[in-house]
Amino acid sequence: MKLSQEQFEQLLSKSSELNNTTVEKVLSKGRGKRACVETRQMVSKMLKDVGYGWTEIARMLNRTHGSIINNYDNHEVDYATLNYYEQSFDRLRKYMALDSDEDECFDEKLISENERLRNEVAKLREQIFDIKLNSINLTKSLKTLCN
């Protein structure tokens, strides 16, 4: 499935926004900052996954096909190792809604993360309660010693 020009522009715009950069910087000829590189990685991955060839993607992003292959390979590494990158790319997939199976997976990740955080908050509340109780007991003990 190929993207329309409007979809490509949305992909480029949203990925730039998620990485705190601009479309102009991403498409510029220079090497760019890490944000530009990560944006090109995400866009390259998405375009390749929907059927574009290396050379097509290279033309779209003002790059060589070799740099696009490198972007694609680096995407795999960054997605596996950088939590913030994984979350940004998952948001981009969700925004573009190119794969409903991955949308469900993304929703499951969010639900799982939400449950983990709720459990962590509950444990922290218990710890706070225990600390308050210990504080009260220590205060009572101090008062008894001082009297």
C-alpha positions, 0 to 999 in steps of 0.5 A: 500500500503506497501513501498519498502525498497527504499521508506522506506529509502527515507522516513526516510532520507527525514524526518531526513533531514527536522528535522535536524537530521540523520537516525542513530540518529533516529534509535538509541535506546536512547530517542534522541533529539526533532528532532529525536522524531519528525522524528519518529512521522512523519515516524510513521504517514506516515507508519500507513497511508499506511497500516503498523501495530504498531508492524511492524512500531516498528520493522522498527524504533527500538522501541516498539509498545507502543512508536509508538502509542504514536508517532502517537498520538503526531503527531496529536497534534503537527500537529494541534498546531506547525506551523513548524511541520505542514509545515515539515510534509506537505513537507514530504507528498509532497516529498513522493507523497503518496496521490495526494489529500493531494498534492493538499491541500498542493498546495492550502495552499502554494497558499493561504499563498503566497497571504496572504504574497503578501497582507501583503507586499502591506500593508507594502508598503503603510505604508512606503509610508505614513511614507515617506510622513509624513516625508517630511511634517514634514521636511517642517514644521520644515524648516518653523518654523526655518525660 
